[in-house]
Amino acid sequence: MTFLPFMLNACSDCSVKLDSIVSIQSVRFKEEYCFDEPSAAGEGFKMIVLSLSEETTKDFVERSDKSTFPLDKDRYAVSYWQRTPITPKWQEAKELVANYFLHSEPAKAYQKQIERALDGQDSFYAFYYRSVVGNIVDIQFFLIDPSVNKMYIVMNKI
């Protein structure tokens, strides 16, 4: 189990400051899966799956300030932590993380887990995004599923 006060570096150039995302000073996790499908045009899809410690999951679920995180990020709009199921307003975000076409069978299996958690009860999601003409073109999506102590991080730039 890794102790993470500040930053996660995974999948070549993926890096996420988790303390500003989950509102927990000390995130304990083990990287379970990492997938990176870059494109030549600077676009691409990245997925990181973390197995969280039970303590970290419990700390997150019990936090009363979840709705004020993640912290604002330059040039991105933010959707703060909410309990699933995902709202109809954010179906486009769900499509970009759970149904985006991938060639990797393991990544597709994790997308199914993400979709089930987003459609179910008692998971939590938040994300940063940028839109052009009302369509999301860049998303950094975070999902915590307490039933399995996992955090899914998906970055998709189209």
C-alpha angles and dihedrals in degrees: 000000000000125000109222119188097159127359144016118210114190142140097033101289103012112120128167131177100222099184090066090047106046100028091233120122096208117037114187116200148141119222107242103175140001128188127178123182107174125181130213092245094063092262125114152128126260130180130186122183118197127192103218125207114252088243092055092048092048092047090052096046092049095048112114094198097061091114091065094057147121095050117240117277127205115263093002132101114223135219106200125222113297134172118252147279092083113244120250088244089068101046090116089058090050091052092051093053106029104030105029109131112258133172095213115095094203090051090049090053090054090047088058090052089050092049092050091049093048091050094044135069133269102023121113132225138185134164150180118227146171123210134200117197090345096309124110109242100168127030136174105191129190125193127178117195107192093188089070100021092241136139119201119200117190126181118187125174115181 
